[in-house]
Amino acid sequence: MNAFTPSLATSAVFNHIEYDDHEDVVFVRDKKHGLFAIIAVHDTTLGPALGGCRIWPYATPEEALTDALRLSRGMTYKNAVADLPLGGGKAVIIADPKKDKTPELMQAFGRHVERLSGTYITAEDVGVSPDDMEQVAKETGHVRGTQATGLGDPSPYTALGVFCGIQAAAEHVFGSADLTGKSVSVQGLGHVGYDLAAQLHRAGAKLVVSDINEAAVARAVTELGATAIETANAHAADVDIFAPCALGAGLNAQTVPGIRARIIAGAANNQLKTPDDGVALRKRGVLYAPDYVINAGGVISIALAKPGGNDTEVRAKTEAIRATLGNIFRRSEQENSTPEAIADRLAHERLQAHK
């Protein structure tokens, strides 16, 4: 093995706590169109790295790098556990999606994706719309979630997978997948969160909702009979199920002690700030559905969708998330381990089988 000591310029990546032998970390700049971005390719053992593009006003480049490294690794595991022929990657654009996003910015990003020659395939994520992906597609064919490449917006399939995952968790904890009368705190009412809330409402659940977007909360109160709660208190609501559907790291040393739900199952990525937080949840008797397993519906739709609108195969594989999680929960008990550790093992088993 070659001895290698990172220089000052490279140590920010190679010594980063979230660096996990990533294959590529690309820093992107397009001065003309105001583009600052990071593209992280974690692992291509199973195929090209597929992962969404997130636009967020990160306070520092270091925060953006942390997100890109964590999210790309999560995509490797998500695609592996979902049994997709894809590796894991992620892109983050440092910008305010409400103020800075333009067609030209997205096209500039597309040109940089094209430079990677298919190693990384991009798609929609937080702060990015299907229309934005159409702009990216003008500059590269290495993009999914557009009308030309399949079913368009992947968020309905993400929401479907999370709903099926909640059913699996309810069956494991309560002995039945029937959600009638079960109370659920949905934190985050974006495309996925609101769709999930609507599905839960139709299934007979009682909703407590929160979001920084007051209009989304008001809509849920009116349309779904939900009760509003402050976003900062969503995790501590007196409910059966907590569904975090906003940003990551919400399960941490500060929030875990206040959780009253028996189940945590939501769409957010990287919900656990550290592995210790997952251990703490298990010690408290809280069942946690590993995020990259339960929220895989979107990537399944992107990977398997074909132009024409027939989503039969996509829906079937997305609904299979319920069985996958059921297996993870059972193994967790049998092996006296956390569900996320079992999910990691499943991912590693598939990756090793292809090396």
C-alpha positions as semicolon CSV with decimal commas, in nm:
position;residue;x (nm);y (nm);z (nm)
1;M;0,000;0,000;0,000
2;N;0,132;0,343;-0,092
3;A;0,193;0,580;0,196
4;F;0,002;0,899;0,136
5;T;-0,009;1,213;0,344
6;P;-0,280;1,458;0,235
7;S;-0,159;1,808;0,159
8;L;-0,330;2,114;0,298
9;A;-0,532;2,139;-0,022
10;T;-0,659;1,782;-0,011
11;S;-0,691;1,724;0,363
12;A;-1,032;1,894;0,373
13;V;-1,161;1,593;0,179
14;F;-0,938;1,298;0,267
15;N;-0,940;1,376;0,640
16;H;-1,307;1,467;0,648
17;I;-1,510;1,267;0,899
18;E;-1,763;1,177;0,628
19;Y;-1,506;1,072;0,368
20;D;-1,554;0,699;0,302
21;D;-1,315;0,611;0,020
22;H;-1,519;0,817;-0,224
23;E;-1,406;0,759;-0,581
24;D;-1,447;1,120;-0,696
25;V;-1,513;1,454;-0,528
26;V;-1,544;1,731;-0,785
27;F;-1,559;2,101;-0,696
28;V;-1,752;2,292;-0,961
29;R;-1,737;2,662;-1,045
30;D;-1,899;2,859;-1,325
31;K;-1,841;3,227;-1,251
32;K;-2,054;3,356;-1,537
33;H;-2,369;3,189;-1,408
34;G;-2,293;3,197;-1,036
35;L;-2,251;2,822;-0,998
36;F;-2,076;2,682;-0,691
37;A;-2,128;2,305;-0,660
38;I;-1,979;1,981;-0,534
39;I;-2,034;1,646;-0,704
40;A;-1,942;1,342;-0,494
41;V;-1,923;0,992;-0,643
42;H;-1,902;0,739;-0,362
43;D;-1,901;0,393;-0,524
44;T;-1,963;0,259;-0,875
45;T;-1,929;-0,113;-0,801
46;L;-2,289;-0,183;-0,905
47;G;-2,305;0,072;-1,187
48;P;-2,290;0,447;-1,255
49;A;-2,347;0,665;-0,951
50;L;-2,705;0,790;-0,941
51;G;-2,809;1,056;-0,693
52;G;-3,003;1,380;-0,688
53;C;-2,887;1,739;-0,707
54;R;-2,967;1,948;-0,400
55;I;-2,974;2,330;-0,398
56;W;-2,935;2,481;-0,053
57;P;-2,794;2,807;0,092
58;Y;-2,521;2,638;0,293
59;A;-2,356;2,872;0,543
60;T;-2,008;2,748;0,447
61;P;-1,847;2,533;0,177
62;E;-1,757;2,288;0,455
63;E;-2,126;2,230;0,528
64;A;-2,188;2,163;0,160
65;L;-1,900;1,916;0,146
66;T;-2,032;1,731;0,451
67;D;-2,374;1,700;0,288
68;A;-2,232;1,582;-0,044
69;L;-2,014;1,315;0,118
70;R;-2,287;1,184;0,350
71;L;-2,562;1,188;0,089
72;S;-2,353;1,017;-0,179
73;R;-2,261;0,735;0,057
74;G;-2,628;0,703;0,147
75;M;-2,713;0,668;-0,220
76;T;-2,469;0,378;-0,259
77;Y;-2,643;0,194;0,023
78;K;-2,991;0,294;-0,095
79;N;-2,934;0,163;-0,446
80;A;-2,770;-0,155;-0,317
81;V;-3,048;-0,244;-0,073
82;A;-3,309;-0,161;-0,337
83;D;-3,128;-0,410;-0,565
84;L;-3,066;-0,157;-0,841
85;P;-2,773;-0,176;-1,088
86;L;-2,646;0,163;-0,975
87;G;-2,379;0,315;-0,757
88;G;-2,412;0,615;-0,530
89;G;-2,343;0,982;-0,589
90;K;-2,480;1,324;-0,502
91;A;-2,448;1,685;-0,609
92;V;-2,502;1,996;-0,400
93;I;-2,529;2,348;-0,537
94;I;-2,453;2,627;-0,291
95;A;-2,736;2,872;-0,360
96;D;-3,075;2,987;-0,242
97;P;-3,327;2,801;-0,462
98;K;-3,581;3,082;-0,418
99;K;-3,344;3,362;-0,518
100;D;-3,047;3,229;-0,711
101;K;-3,182;2,949;-0,926
102;T;-3,207;3,024;-1,298
103;P;-3,232;2,815;-1,615
104;E;-2,877;2,923;-1,697
105;L;-2,750;2,801;-1,359
106;M;-2,908;2,459;-1,412
107;Q;-2,772;2,437;-1,766
108;A;-2,424;2,523;-1,639
109;F;-2,457;2,243;-1,385
110;G;-2,561;2,010;-1,665
111;R;-2,245;2,089;-1,860
112;H;-2,033;1,988;-1,562
113;V;-2,230;1,663;-1,520
114;E;-2,161;1,592;-1,887
115;R;-1,786;1,629;-1,825
116;L;-1,801;1,325;-1,596
117;S;-1,898;1,111;-1,897
118;G;-2,168;0,908;-1,726
119;T;-1,985;0,830;-1,403
120;Y;-2,250;1,040;-1,227
121;I;-2,620;1,054;-1,319
122;T;-2,815;1,341;-1,166
123;A;-3,180;1,384;-1,070
124;E;-3,413;1,598;-0,859
125;D;-3,359;1,664;-0,488
126;V;-3,431;1,936;-0,233
127;G;-3,460;2,277;-0,397
128;V;-3,479;2,131;-0,748
129;S;-3,796;2,083;-0,953
130;P;-3,876;1,862;-1,252
131;D;-3,858;2,176;-1,467
132;D;-3,504;2,237;-1,341
133;M;-3,407;1,885;-1,450
134;E;-3,541;1,962;-1,795
135;Q;-3,291;2,251;-1,809
136;V;-3,008;2,020;-1,699
137;A;-3,113;1,774;-1,971
138;K;-3,044;2,039;-2,235
139;E;-2,671;1,997;-2,162
140;T;-2,636;1,628;-2,069
141;G;-2,800;1,295;-2,122
142;H;-2,683;1,178;-1,779
143;V;-2,999;1,293;-1,606
144;R;-3,312;1,114;-1,486
145;G;-3,657;1,217;-1,369
146;T;-3,744;1,403;-1,688
147;Q;-4,032;1,335;-1,920
148;A;-3,791;1,210;-2,185
149;T;-3,629;0,956;-1,952
150;G;-3,931;0,819;-1,770
151;L;-4,204;0,923;-1,530
152;G;-4,093;1,275;-1,445
153;D;-4,127;1,385;-1,082
154;P;-4,007;1,101;-0,853
155;S;-4,159;1,243;-0,534
156;P;-4,492;1,051;-0,552
157;Y;-4,297;0,724;-0,552
158;T;-4,082;0,837;-0,260
159;A;-4,401;0,912;-0,067
160;L;-4,551;0,576;-0,163
161;G;-4,243;0,391;-0,040
162;V;-4,245;0,578;0,291
163;F;-4,614;0,499;0,339
164;C;-4,544;0,128;0,277
165;G;-4,252;0,149;0,519
166;I;-4,474;0,299;0,788
167;Q;-4,712;0,007;0,737
168;A;-4,421;-0,236;0,789
169;A;-4,315;-0,058;1,107
170;A;-4,671;-0,047;1,241
171;E;-4,710;-0,418;1,176
172;H;-4,387;-0,490;1,362
173;V;-4,464;-0,269;1,663
174;F;-4,842;-0,279;1,688
175;G;-4,911;-0,616;1,527
176;S;-5,110;-0,468;1,239
177;A;-5,039;-0,251;0,936
178;D;-5,379;-0,083;0,978
179;L;-5,315;0,286;1,046
180;T;-5,672;0,374;1,142
181;G;-5,662;0,593;1,450
182;K;-5,281;0,599;1,466
183;S;-5,136;0,944;1,528
184;V;-4,849;1,063;1,309
185;S;-4,634;1,375;1,332
186;V;-4,524;1,468;0,979
187;Q;-4,233;1,711;0,989
188;G;-4,193;1,879;0,650
189;L;-4,469;1,927;0,395
190;G;-4,282;1,953;0,067
191;H;-4,372;1,741;-0,235
192;V;-4,302;1,416;-0,052
193;G;-4,419;1,514;0,295
194;Y;-4,754;1,646;0,182
195;D;-4,820;1,346;-0,043
196;L;-4,733;1,116;0,249
197;A;-4,964;1,310;0,481
198;A;-5,247;1,274;0,229
199;Q;-5,193;0,898;0,207
200;L;-5,189;0,870;0,586
201;H;-5,510;1,073;0,606
202;R;-5,680;0,840;0,359
203;A;-5,561;0,545;0,567
204;G;-5,737;0,686;0,872
205;A;-5,440;0,829;1,060
206;K;-5,461;1,138;1,280
207;L;-5,211;1,399;1,164
208;V;-4,992;1,651;1,343
209;V;-4,802;1,859;1,086
210;S;-4,523;2,115;1,076
211;D;-4,326;2,307;0,816
212;I;-4,146;2,639;0,785
213;N;-4,389;2,708;0,499
214;E;-4,699;2,834;0,679
215;A;-4,913;2,799;0,367
216;A;-4,837;2,427;0,344
217;V;-4,935;2,381;0,708
218;A;-5,259;2,576;0,659
219;R;-5,341;2,361;0,356
220;A;-5,290;2,040;0,554
221;V;-5,508;2,169;0,837
222;T;-5,787;2,252;0,592
223;E;-5,763;1,957;0,353
224;L;-5,646;1,679;0,584
225;G;-5,791;1,780;0,919
226;A;-5,440;1,803;1,062
227;T;-5,330;1,976;1,380
228;A;-5,044;2,223;1,342
229;I;-4,733;2,217;1,561
230;E;-4,409;2,415;1,561
231;T;-4,140;2,246;1,350
232;A;-3,894;2,253;1,639
233;N;-4,137;2,050;1,851
234;A;-4,244;1,799;1,585
235;H;-4,012;1,525;1,712
236;A;-4,153;1,552;2,065
237;A;-4,521;1,534;1,972
238;D;-4,728;1,284;2,172
239;V;-4,795;1,053;1,876
240;D;-4,754;0,691;1,773
241;I;-4,532;0,764;1,472
242;F;-4,288;1,041;1,389
243;A;-4,226;1,095;1,016
244;P;-3,934;1,334;0,954
245;C;-3,958;1,457;0,595
246;A;-3,738;1,767;0,608
247;L;-3,358;1,793;0,628
248;G;-3,118;1,546;0,784
249;A;-2,945;1,505;1,123
250;G;-3,272;1,574;1,304
251;L;-3,224;1,269;1,525
252;N;-2,943;1,369;1,757
253;A;-2,838;1,391;2,120
254;Q;-3,066;1,692;2,175
255;T;-3,383;1,554;2,015
256;V;-3,372;1,179;2,086
257;P;-3,447;1,213;2,460
258;G;-3,767;1,405;2,381
259;I;-3,913;1,160;2,131
260;R;-4,240;1,006;2,250
261;A;-4,334;0,811;1,936
262;R;-4,286;0,434;1,920
263;I;-4,185;0,452;1,552
264;I;-3,970;0,687;1,345
265;A;-4,028;0,644;0,973
266;G;-3,991;0,932;0,732
267;A;-3,854;1,052;0,400
268;A;-3,563;1,273;0,513
269;N;-3,210;1,168;0,423
270;N;-2,939;1,111;0,688
271;Q;-3,184;1,138;0,977
272;L;-2,936;1,010;1,236
273;K;-2,664;1,260;1,314
274;T;-2,439;0,980;1,442
275;P;-2,467;0,601;1,476
276;D;-2,486;0,652;1,853
277;D;-2,822;0,823;1,805
278;G;-2,960;0,506;1,647
279;V;-2,834;0,304;1,943
280;A;-2,999;0,551;2,180
281;L;-3,332;0,512;1,999
282;R;-3,315;0,134;2,025
283;K;-3,239;0,152;2,396
284;R;-3,549;0,366;2,441
285;G;-3,763;0,112;2,256
286;V;-3,816;0,331;1,950
287;L;-3,821;0,150;1,614
288;Y;-3,628;0,342;1,349
289;A;-3,682;0,272;0,979
290;P;-3,344;0,331;0,807
291;D;-3,391;0,637;0,589
292;Y;-3,219;0,516;0,275
293;V;-3,435;0,203;0,274
294;I;-3,773;0,361;0,337
295;N;-3,723;0,658;0,101
296;A;-3,595;0,458;-0,198
297;G;-3,916;0,490;-0,402
298;G;-3,792;0,798;-0,585
299;V;-3,466;0,642;-0,699
300;I;-3,652;0,325;-0,796
301;S;-3,880;0,532;-1,021
302;I;-3,579;0,705;-1,174
303;A;-3,387;0,383;-1,230
304;L;-3,668;0,168;-1,370
305;A;-3,907;0,412;-1,534
306;K;-3,950;0,401;-1,908
307;P;-4,102;0,669;-2,130
308;G;-4,472;0,621;-2,185
309;G;-4,605;0,648;-1,832
310;N;-4,647;0,279;-1,742
311;D;-4,534;0,258;-1,381
312;T;-4,645;-0,098;-1,296
313;E;-4,292;-0,226;-1,239
314;V;-4,191;0,085;-1,047
315;R;-4,491;0,066;-0,813
316;A;-4,439;-0,305;-0,747
317;K;-4,072;-0,258;-0,655
318;T;-4,155;0,048;-0,445
319;E;-4,426;-0,137;-0,255
320;A;-4,169;-0,413;-0,189
321;I;-4,000;-0,168;0,051
322;R;-4,255;-0,291;0,305
323;A;-4,121;-0,648;0,285
324;T;-3,758;-0,532;0,287
325;L;-3,811;-0,333;0,605
326;G;-4,002;-0,617;0,765
327;N;-3,698;-0,838;0,706
328;I;-3,464;-0,573;0,847
329;F;-3,675;-0,533;1,161
330;R;-3,679;-0,909;1,220
331;R;-3,303;-0,940;1,167
332;S;-3,249;-0,649;1,402
333;E;-3,416;-0,841;1,683
334;Q;-3,253;-1,172;1,594
335;E;-2,903;-1,023;1,575
336;N;-2,951;-0,779;1,864
337;S;-2,856;-0,485;1,646
338;T;-3,004;-0,160;1,522
339;P;-3,212;-0,160;1,201
340;E;-2,968;0,077;1,033
341;A;-2,676;-0,156;1,110
342;I;-2,870;-0,443;0,951
343;A;-2,946;-0,229;0,645
344;D;-2,575;-0,144;0,614
345;R;-2,492;-0,514;0,625
346;L;-2,741;-0,587;0,347
347;A;-2,578;-0,317;0,134
348;H;-2,227;-0,444;0,205
349;E;-2,333;-0,800;0,122
350;R;-2,454;-0,693;-0,220
351;L;-2,150;-0,476;-0,289
352;Q;-1,910;-0,754;-0,189
353;A;-2,093;-1,003;-0,410
354;H;-2,007;-0,784;-0,712
355;K;-1,642;-0,710;-0,630
